[in-house]
Every structure is written in structure tokens, then in C-alpha cells.
Amino acid sequence: MTVIDIGIIVNGATGRIASTQHLANALLPIRAEGGLAAGQDRIVPRLMLLGRNEERLAGIAQKFGIERWTTDLDDALAQADYPVFFDAAATKQRVATLTKAIAAGKHIYSEKPVAPSVDEGLTLLRAAQAANVKHGAVEDKIHLPGLQKLKALATQGFFGRVTSFRLDFGWWVFDGAERESQRPSWNYQSGGGGGLTLDMVPHWRYVIEGILGPIRRVVTAAATAIPERVDEAGKRYRADVDDTSLTLAELESGAVGAIICSWATRVRRDDLLTLQVDGTGGSAVAGLHRCHVQSAADTPALRHFNPDVDIGADYRGQWKEAPGAARASNPYRVGWEAYLRHVATGAPLTSDLSAGIRDVRLAEACRRSVAEGKWIALGG
């Protein structure tokens, strides 16, 4: 057995996503298990943490038992024994940071969105190709247990001809005055690369297309439901980006669907994220972990509603839970395993930078639809 040691620079290591998901739930478990199997070999990640706050960075390093950490980007990029650069820092810094990493000859792996615009993403892709470095984009949501069950149903042909879908996502994010906000203030400012559409819609591209096929065109309405908020320092500021987004999407197959996202909605549905797919053969609705189905044979004959008397029908009771693995791998770990095998052995990687650009293309089409008030074809 050969041990393939891969040094990884983790940028934005003190952020919630990097520290809890990429480190605690993905890279550190791989390391603790003696590495990732790749044929007869083992791929072992060796980590260097990179961030802006020295005190917090030192705390994360101590907590996870990681020896190397720095606040100096240039110093980190100069380390030849760390050939991989992962970026989970603020969106507004991403293009400049990844450009420097590519110029330093690093293989790159990026959180969403990979760039604020398609043009900037294409510039990054061309630079990576010219430098002959490997590149990947995080696509975690498709690996959620509930969505994996939904994808299996689609692969098996359960739905027959898909007629429609509905993706519903979000919850109430406090404004910082009424109660402490659950999301950082940059999420609500264009100068920080914020906005619900740019933040979350890139995820829905690979989820929808990965399960149902290509999206042909979209039309979107967006709004700022809470225009004034309070930041981490207690200062009031204007939210100048959307926190609510409603999109109609038409697939290449002809099926139509809705993508409904909001940081200003209170949850009364099965989960924080639900995706329902309807077809001639049956329907299914998946959350983060569970998935319920109703086949055509089990579909009740509903003819009308009664405006005078609540008939008390248990509509949810007429669905069955779809089978699936009792315990699934962490979605971020699934992505890291594919990316590490790609870097170490050249194994195929579907979630490369070009996939990340397609994710941004959907968000860009939605934003353009809002500005122009019309359907926008995805193309490209």
C-alpha cells in the first residue's frame, strides 16, 4: 500500500461552513480513519488553516489538532508541499483569491458560488486550464439522504413522465434588533457579495438538473422583505439585496416547476428544504433526510372540497416513506472524497469548475429576469 500525502490549504477556516462541515465532518474524519481508499493506496489529507483572525484561527487549530496555520495568504501559497487550495472565505474575495492560488500552481476547490458572475467564472476556468491545475466546486446538497432517495426514484423510472416539481427552501432570519440574526450581515449587502439568489440558487441548479435534467429557461421575482437590519456591531444598515426569491423554471423535458426561497418565512412544511416531484407514475417529496412517495395506484380520487365543513382528511397519511440507507455519508465528505481521488489518481470529477459556472449561470439568469421582467433562456 502506498500513502498519498496531499497538503491542503483551508481558506476561511474559522467560518461556520469550513470549520463544522469541511473540517469537522469531512477532512478530519478522513484523516482520523487513516486516509481515503484509492485502489490499493490511501490518500491522507494534511491540513494548513488560513484565515484573517489570528486568535480564532489558533483556537480552531488547537481544537482540531492542526499544527500549521497562518493569516498570510502569500506565505501559504508559497508552501510547495501544500498543492491544494480550498476556498470557503467570503464570496466577494473569491475570484481574487482563487486567481492567486492558480497563479501559484495550486489545484483549487471552491465553495459556492465559484464567482459572482459567469464571465468571472470563465476567466478562472481559463486560468486553471492554462496552468494545468485540477479544479472542483462544492456540490453538497445533492448528497443529502432525502435527495439521494429522490434521485434513486427518478433513476428507477418511478415518476414515469415528470410533469412538475416544487422546491421550497428557507426559514425566518431575525433582523438583529428583535433577536440576534442567524446569518452574517454581509449576506444582506451587495458590497459583501450577498443576496439570497446568488447564495442559494447555484445549489438548486445541480440539484434539479442532477435529478430531473437540464433547465431550459426561468422567470424570477425577487424582493427584500426586511430592508433594515442590525449588524454584528449593533449598527443599523440597509439590506440592498434580495432575501426572497420565487422562480418558475421550464426543463428541457417540458416539465415545469417552482423554486421558492426565503429568509423571511416561517416553516410549516416537512423540512427546511423540500423538493416535490410529480409524474404520471407517482409523486415523491423529499426533505433533508426523509422521502415520501405516493404511486399512481395509491393516489386517492379527490373530486372537490367542501367550503362548509372541514372533512378532516389526512392527506399526509396517504403517503409511504421511501426506503434508503439508515446512515448516509456527510454530503461535504462525499464531495471531498471525489475531489481528492481526482487530484491523486485522475479519477473523473463531475463537480468541476465548469459545473460551478453552470450553477452561477442559473443565478445570473434569475437576476437578469428580475431586472428585465421576462423569461431568460439558460443556454451555454
C-alpha positions in Angstrom: 0.0 0.0 0.0 1.2 3.5 -0.9 0.2 6.5 1.2 -0.5 9.5 -1.0 0.0 12.6 1.2 -1.9 15.7 0.0 -1.3 19.1 1.7 -4.5 21.2 1.7 -4.7 24.9 2.5 -8.2 25.6 4.0 -9.0 29.3 3.5 -11.8 30.8 5.6 -11.1 28.1 8.2 -12.8 30.0 11.0 -16.1 30.3 9.2 -19.1 28.1 10.1 -19.1 26.0 6.9 -15.4 25.5 6.8 -15.0 24.6 10.5 -18.1 22.5 11.0 -18.6 20.8 7.7 -15.4 20.7 5.7 -13.1 20.2 8.6 -15.1 18.5 11.4 -17.4 16.4 9.2 -15.2 15.7 6.2 -11.4 16.1 6.2 -10.7 15.4 9.8 -12.7 12.1 9.8 -10.9 11.0 6.7 -7.6 11.7 8.4 -8.6 10.0 11.6 -9.5 6.9 9.7 -6.1 6.7 8.2 -7.0 8.2 4.9 -9.2 7.6 1.9 -9.1 4.4 0.0 -8.0 4.7 -3.7 -7.5 1.2 -5.0 -4.7 -0.3 -3.0 -3.5 3.1 -1.9 -4.6 5.6 0.9 -5.0 9.3 0.3 -4.2 11.2 3.5 -5.0 14.9 3.8 -2.5 17.2 5.6 -4.0 20.5 6.6 -3.0 24.1 6.9 -5.6 26.6 8.1 -5.8 30.1 6.7 -7.9 33.0 7.9 -7.9 36.6 9.0 -8.4 36.4 12.7 -5.3 35.1 14.4 -6.9 34.4 17.8 -9.9 32.5 16.3 -7.6 30.7 13.9 -5.3 29.5 16.7 -8.4 28.3 18.6 -9.6 26.2 15.6 -6.2 24.8 15.1 -5.9 23.8 18.7 -9.4 22.3 18.8 -8.7 20.1 15.8 -5.1 19.3 16.5 -3.8 21.0 13.3 -0.2 22.3 13.6 0.0 24.6 10.6 -2.0 27.8 10.4 -1.4 31.3 9.1 -3.1 34.6 8.4 -0.7 35.3 5.5 -2.2 34.2 2.1 1.0 34.7 0.2 3.0 32.7 2.7 0.5 29.8 2.5 0.6 29.9 -1.3 4.4 29.8 -1.3 4.4 26.4 0.5 5.1 23.8 -2.2 4.2 20.9 0.0 0.5 22.1 0.0 -0.6 21.7 -3.6 -4.4 22.1 -2.9 -6.1 25.4 -2.1 -9.7 25.2 -0.8 -11.6 28.5 -0.6 -14.6 28.9 1.8 -14.0 32.5 2.7 -16.3 35.4 1.8 -17.8 35.4 -1.7 -16.5 38.9 -2.5 -12.9 37.8 -2.2 -13.2 34.5 -4.1 -12.2 35.5 -7.6 -9.1 37.4 -6.5 -8.1 34.7 -4.0 -8.5 31.8 -6.5 -6.7 33.7 -9.2 -3.7 34.0 -6.9 -3.9 30.3 -6.0 -4.0 29.3 -9.6 -1.0 31.5 -10.4 0.8 29.8 -7.6 0.2 26.4 -9.3 -2.3 25.2 -6.7 -5.2 22.8 -7.5 -8.3 24.5 -6.4 -11.6 23.5 -4.8 -14.2 26.2 -4.2 -17.4 26.8 -2.2 -20.5 28.3 -3.8 -20.7 30.5 -5.7 -17.4 30.0 -7.5 -17.6 33.6 -8.8 -20.1 36.5 -8.7 -20.7 36.2 -12.5 -20.4 33.7 -15.3 -17.7 35.9 -17.0 -15.6 35.9 -13.9 -16.0 32.2 -13.5 -15.0 31.6 -17.1 -11.9 33.7 -16.6 -11.0 31.5 -13.6 -11.6 28.3 -15.6 -9.4 29.5 -18.5 -6.6 30.4 -16.0 -6.9 26.9 -14.4 -6.8 25.2 -17.7 -3.7 27.3 -18.8 -1.9 26.5 -15.6 -2.9 22.8 -15.9 -4.2 22.6 -12.4 -7.2 20.5 -11.3 -10.3 22.3 -10.2 -13.5 21.5 -8.4 -16.7 23.1 -7.0 -18.6 22.1 -3.8 -21.9 20.4 -4.7 -23.1 19.1 -1.3 -26.9 19.3 -1.4 -27.4 16.6 -3.9 -25.8 14.2 -1.5 -28.4 14.8 1.3 -30.0 11.5 2.2 -33.5 12.6 1.3 -32.5 13.9 -2.1 -30.5 10.8 -2.8 -33.6 8.7 -2.2 -35.5 11.1 -4.6 -32.7 10.7 -7.2 -32.9 6.9 -6.9 -36.6 7.0 -7.6 -36.0 9.1 -10.7 -33.3 6.8 -11.9 -35.6 3.8 -11.4 -38.3 5.5 -13.5 -40.8 5.7 -10.6 -42.2 9.0 -11.8 -43.0 8.0 -15.4 -43.1 11.2 -17.3 -42.3 14.0 -14.9 -44.9 16.8 -15.1 -43.8 19.2 -12.5 -41.7 19.9 -9.4 -41.6 22.3 -6.5 -38.5 23.2 -4.4 -39.2 25.1 -1.2 -36.4 26.4 1.0 -35.8 28.8 3.8 -36.8 30.0 7.3 -37.1 33.2 9.3 -33.8 35.0 9.8 -34.1 37.6 12.6 -33.1 41.2 11.8 -30.6 41.6 14.6 -32.7 44.0 16.5 -35.7 41.8 17.5 -33.3 38.9 18.1 -29.7 38.1 17.0 -29.5 37.3 13.3 -28.6 33.7 12.4 -26.7 34.9 9.3 -23.8 37.3 8.9 -24.5 40.9 7.8 -22.6 40.5 4.6 -25.3 38.2 3.3 -27.6 41.2 3.1 -25.2 43.6 1.3 -24.3 43.7 -2.3 -20.8 45.0 -1.4 -20.2 41.8 0.5 -21.4 39.5 -2.3 -24.7 38.8 -0.5 -28.2 38.1 -1.7 -30.3 35.0 -1.4 -30.3 34.4 -5.2 -26.6 34.3 -5.5 -26.2 32.5 -2.2 -28.6 29.6 -2.7 -29.8 29.3 -6.3 -26.4 27.9 -7.5 -27.2 24.9 -5.3 -30.6 24.3 -6.9 -29.1 24.1 -10.4 -27.1 20.9 -9.7 -29.9 19.5 -7.5 -32.7 19.9 -10.1 -30.5 19.0 -13.1 -28.9 16.1 -11.3 -32.3 14.6 -10.6 -34.6 15.8 -13.4 -32.4 17.0 -16.2 -31.4 20.4 -17.8 -33.2 23.6 -17.1 -34.3 25.4 -20.4 -35.4 28.8 -19.1 -36.5 30.7 -16.0 -38.5 33.7 -14.9 -38.0 35.2 -11.4 -39.5 37.7 -9.0 -37.3 38.8 -6.0 -37.8 41.1 -3.1 -36.2 42.4 0.1 -38.7 41.6 2.8 -36.7 43.1 5.7 -35.0 46.2 4.3 -33.3 47.3 7.5 -31.2 45.1 9.7 -28.6 45.3 12.6 -25.1 44.1 12.1 -22.7 42.3 14.5 -21.6 45.6 16.0 -25.1 46.7 16.7 -25.2 49.2 13.9 -28.3 49.5 11.6 -27.8 49.1 7.9 -29.9 48.9 4.7 -30.2 45.5 3.2 -29.7 46.1 -0.6 -30.1 42.6 -1.9 -32.9 40.1 -2.1 -34.0 37.9 0.8 -36.9 36.3 -1.0 -36.9 34.7 -4.5 -39.6 33.0 -6.5 -38.6 31.3 -9.8 -40.6 29.4 -12.4 -38.4 27.0 -14.3 -39.1 25.0 -17.5 -37.0 21.9 -18.1 -35.7 20.7 -21.4 -38.1 17.8 -20.9 -41.1 20.2 -20.9 -41.8 19.8 -17.2 -42.4 23.0 -15.3 -41.6 23.8 -11.7 -41.2 26.4 -9.0 -38.2 27.3 -6.9 -39.3 29.2 -3.8 -36.6 30.5 -1.4 -36.9 32.9 1.5 -35.1 34.1 4.6 -38.4 35.7 5.7 -40.7 32.8 6.0 -41.8 30.7 9.0 -41.6 26.9 8.4 -44.7 24.8 8.3 -43.7 22.0 5.9 -41.9 18.7 6.3 -38.4 20.2 6.4 -36.3 23.3 5.9 -35.7 22.1 2.3 -38.3 20.1 0.4 -38.4 19.0 -3.2 -41.6 17.5 -4.6 -41.6 15.8 -8.0 -44.9 14.8 -9.7 -45.2 12.4 -12.6 -47.6 10.2 -14.4 -46.3 7.2 -12.4 -46.4 8.8 -9.0 -45.1 11.6 -6.8 -42.5 12.0 -4.1 -41.4 14.7 -1.7 -38.0 14.7 -0.1 -36.6 16.7 2.8 -33.0 16.7 4.1 -33.3 13.1 5.4 -36.6 11.6 4.6 -38.5 11.0 1.4 -42.2 10.0 1.0 -43.9 8.6 -2.1 -47.4 8.1 -3.5 -47.7 5.9 -6.5 -50.3 6.3 -9.2 -52.0 3.2 -7.8 -52.1 4.6 -4.3 -53.4 8.1 -5.4 -56.8 8.8 -3.9 -59.6 10.1 -6.1 -60.1 13.7 -4.9 -63.0 15.4 -6.6 -63.9 18.5 -4.7 -63.5 20.4 -1.5 -66.3 21.3 0.9 -66.5 25.0 1.7 -68.9 24.5 4.6 -67.4 21.5 6.5 -63.8 20.5 7.2 -63.8 16.9 6.1 -60.6 16.3 8.2 -58.8 14.3 5.5 -55.3 13.1 6.5 -53.5 13.8 3.2 -50.0 13.1 4.6 -51.2 9.7 5.9 -51.8 8.6 2.4 -48.0 8.6 1.6 -45.4 6.0 2.3 -41.8 6.5 3.4 -39.3 5.6 0.7 -36.5 3.1 1.8 -32.9 4.2 2.0 -29.7 3.8 3.8 -30.1 4.1 7.6 -26.9 6.2 7.8 -25.5 8.2 4.8 -22.1 9.8 4.4 -21.9 13.5 5.2 -22.6 15.4 1.9 -19.4 17.5 2.2 -17.3 14.4 2.8 -18.7 12.8 -0.4 -17.5 15.9 -2.3 -14.1 15.8 -0.7 -13.7 12.1 -1.4 -14.4 12.6 -5.1 -12.1 15.7 -5.4 -9.2 14.0 -3.5 -9.4 10.9 -5.8 -9.5 13.3 -8.8 -6.3 15.1 -7.6 -4.4 12.0 -6.6 -5.4 9.5 -9.3 -7.1 11.5 -12.1 -10.5 9.9 -11.3 -13.4 11.7 -13.1 -15.0 14.6 -11.3 -18.4 15.9 -12.4 -18.4 18.8 -10.0 -15.5 20.7 -11.6 -15.2 24.5 -12.1 -17.3 24.4 -15.3 -20.2 22.8 -13.2 -19.8 25.6 -10.7 -20.1 28.1 -13.6 -23.3 26.5 -14.7 -24.6 26.9 -11.1 -23.8 30.7 -11.3 -25.4 30.8 -14.8 -28.7 29.9 -13.2 -28.4 32.6 -10.5 -27.4 35.1 -13.1 -30.4 34.2 -15.3 -32.7 34.7 -12.3 -31.2 38.1 -11.5 -31.4 39.2 -15.2 -35.1 38.0 -15.2 -35.8 40.3 -12.2 -34.1 43.2 -13.9 -35.8 42.7 -17.3 -39.1 41.3 -16.3 -39.1 38.3 -18.7 -38.2 34.7 -19.3 -34.4 34.1 -19.6 -33.0 31.1 -21.5 -30.1 29.4 -19.8 -28.1 28.3 -22.8 -24.3 27.8 -22.5 
